[in-house]
Amino acid sequence: MIRRCYDPKALQRNPTYIGCSVCDEWLYASNFKKWYDEQGDVDDLCLDKDLLFENNKIYSPETCVFLTHEMNLQLVKVERSKDRGDCPVGVTYFPSYKYKKYVVHLSMKNKRKTVGYYHTTEEAHQAYIEEKAKYLKTFFPVIDNMNITDEMKLKIKNGFLTFIDGRLQKLNNLYN
């Protein structure tokens, strides 16, 4: 966390952390360790600052949760790629397909799942959001079985619900 936010070499390798910081309380390792130990069995989990607040840049007790690696991967913002072009997240232009020119893929458990082929970017993106929401909700039983505090479980579930609602709201704003 400290390295991600403040090490020039780490920032050069991963510029998405430029502008990120650690709260004053956690700059003391003993304070972070105390908080860490109070959360339950989190040794194999990822510290995440992105789930609870969109575009969050601060690591703190109020902004962080512990997630499995698979959960954390679902929050990664996808940069524009050559295949995606100007299409929305999850949608790829597929010009060689005769009628439906947009394909939707979703990464699930290190595998790429094809959701379907669509006539427009709007219907493709809608399908992506709906499929992503369904997949994120499959994490709820996993969260229930994690050996972490009930407070942390609730923060994670609420974070996923807010993440889903935010995506759906953005979709409605884009196409309505």
Protein Blocks (a to p, Z undefined) as FASTA:
>chain_A
ZZmmmmmklmmmmmmlgoiacdfklmpmklmmmmmmmnopaklpccdfklmpghiabdcf
klgccddfklmmmmpccdddfklmmacehiacdfkbmklmcdcdddeehiacdfbdcfbf
klmmmmmmmmmmmmmmmmmmmmmmpccdfklmmmmmmmmmmmmmmmmmmmmmmmZZ
